């Protein structure tokens, strides 16, 4: 970690193993690598998460892609459930750091979600490439 790293990023960094495990559990429990969801959908989720600070926008996109049949329903529902778990973890970090500012609290939540989605995409794509 670099010297200029913020306390928020340090707190998130301490939980990386938890994020990796949550993403791997999602991939395994939903058999995402065997689902009809294309790799591009996981990258699209990552890209949207990088471009927005709105959890609602991400949730809306996931529901839209499930409705269109582009994101397997089981995978999408598990991701949404995991977002709830990540929200709880973000609240824990915010309390730990005594963050009162809503912008900082949102930053924590979005950082967790962005990392989770990256770990999930890498896991699913790796499984497909290794088994395919």
C-alpha positions as CSV (number, residue, x, y, z in Angstrom):
1,X,0.0,0.0,0.0
2,X,1.3,3.4,-0.8
3,X,2.0,6.1,1.7
4,X,-0.8,8.3,0.4
5,X,-3.5,5.6,0.7
6,X,-6.6,6.9,2.4
7,X,-8.0,5.3,5.6
8,X,-11.1,4.2,3.5
9,X,-8.9,2.3,1.0
10,X,-6.8,0.8,3.8
11,X,-10.0,-0.5,5.6
12,X,-11.3,-1.9,2.3
13,X,-7.9,-3.5,1.6
14,X,-8.0,-5.3,4.9
15,X,-11.2,-7.0,3.7
16,X,-10.0,-8.2,0.3
17,X,-10.0,-11.8,1.3
18,X,-13.6,-11.5,2.4
19,X,-14.5,-9.9,-1.0
20,X,-12.8,-12.6,-3.0
21,X,-14.5,-15.3,-0.9
22,X,-18.0,-13.7,-1.4
23,X,-17.4,-13.5,-5.2
24,X,-16.1,-17.1,-5.4
25,X,-19.1,-18.3,-3.3
26,X,-21.4,-16.5,-5.8
27,X,-19.7,-18.1,-8.8
28,X,-19.8,-21.5,-7.2
29,X,-23.3,-21.5,-5.8
30,X,-24.9,-20.2,-9.0
31,X,-22.6,-22.1,-11.3
32,X,-22.1,-18.8,-13.1
33,X,-19.4,-20.3,-15.4
34,X,-21.9,-22.7,-16.7
35,X,-24.7,-20.2,-17.1
36,X,-25.8,-18.6,-20.3
37,X,-24.5,-15.3,-19.1
38,X,-21.8,-14.1,-21.4
39,X,-18.4,-12.8,-20.2
40,X,-19.3,-9.4,-21.7
41,X,-22.1,-9.0,-19.2
42,X,-19.7,-9.4,-16.3
43,X,-17.4,-6.8,-17.9
44,X,-20.4,-4.5,-18.5
45,X,-21.3,-4.7,-14.8
46,X,-17.7,-3.8,-13.9
47,X,-17.7,-0.9,-16.4
48,X,-20.9,0.5,-15.1
49,X,-19.7,0.2,-11.5
50,X,-16.5,2.1,-12.5
51,X,-18.6,4.8,-14.1
52,X,-21.2,5.5,-11.4
53,X,-21.5,6.0,-7.7
54,X,-25.1,4.8,-7.7
55,X,-25.9,1.4,-6.3
56,X,-29.4,1.8,-7.5
57,X,-28.2,2.3,-11.1
58,X,-26.3,-1.0,-10.8
59,X,-29.2,-2.8,-9.3
60,X,-31.5,-1.4,-12.1
61,X,-29.0,-2.6,-14.8
62,X,-28.8,-6.1,-13.2
63,X,-32.6,-6.4,-13.2
64,X,-32.8,-5.1,-16.8
65,X,-30.2,-7.6,-18.0
66,X,-32.1,-10.4,-16.2
67,X,-35.3,-9.3,-17.8
68,X,-33.7,-9.4,-21.2
69,X,-32.3,-12.8,-20.6
70,X,-28.7,-11.6,-20.9
71,X,-27.9,-12.2,-17.2
72,X,-28.9,-15.6,-15.7
73,X,-31.6,-14.9,-13.1
74,X,-29.9,-17.0,-10.4
75,X,-26.6,-15.2,-10.9
76,X,-28.3,-11.8,-11.0
77,X,-30.3,-12.5,-7.8
78,X,-27.2,-13.7,-6.0
79,X,-25.3,-10.6,-7.0
80,X,-28.1,-8.4,-5.7
81,X,-28.1,-10.4,-2.4
82,X,-24.4,-10.0,-2.2
83,X,-24.8,-6.2,-2.7
84,X,-26.9,-6.3,0.5
85,X,-24.1,-8.1,2.3
86,X,-21.6,-5.5,1.0
87,X,-23.8,-2.7,2.2
88,X,-23.6,-4.2,5.7
89,X,-19.8,-4.4,5.4
90,X,-19.7,-0.8,4.2
91,X,-21.7,0.2,7.3
92,X,-19.2,-1.6,9.5
93,X,-16.2,0.2,7.9
94,X,-18.0,3.5,8.1
95,X,-18.6,3.0,11.8
96,X,-15.1,1.8,12.3
97,X,-13.7,5.0,10.6
98,X,-16.4,7.2,12.2
99,X,-17.5,8.5,8.8
100,X,-20.4,10.9,9.0
101,X,-20.2,12.2,5.5
102,X,-22.7,10.5,3.2
103,X,-20.3,10.9,0.2
104,X,-17.6,9.0,2.1
105,X,-20.0,6.3,3.2
106,X,-21.1,5.9,-0.5
107,X,-17.4,5.7,-1.5
108,X,-16.9,2.8,0.9
109,X,-19.9,0.9,-0.5
110,X,-19.0,1.5,-4.1
111,X,-15.4,0.5,-3.6
112,X,-16.5,-2.8,-2.1
113,X,-18.9,-3.4,-5.0
114,X,-16.4,-2.6,-7.6
115,X,-13.8,-4.9,-6.2
116,X,-16.4,-7.7,-5.7
117,X,-17.6,-7.4,-9.3
118,X,-14.0,-7.6,-10.5
119,X,-13.3,-10.7,-8.5
120,X,-16.5,-12.3,-9.7
121,X,-15.8,-11.6,-13.3
122,X,-12.3,-12.9,-13.1
123,X,-13.4,-16.1,-11.3
124,X,-16.2,-16.8,-13.8
125,X,-14.0,-16.2,-16.8
126,X,-11.1,-18.2,-15.4
127,X,-13.5,-21.2,-14.7
128,X,-14.8,-21.1,-18.3
129,X,-11.3,-20.9,-19.8
130,X,-9.9,-23.7,-17.6
131,X,-12.9,-26.0,-18.2
132,X,-13.6,-25.1,-21.8
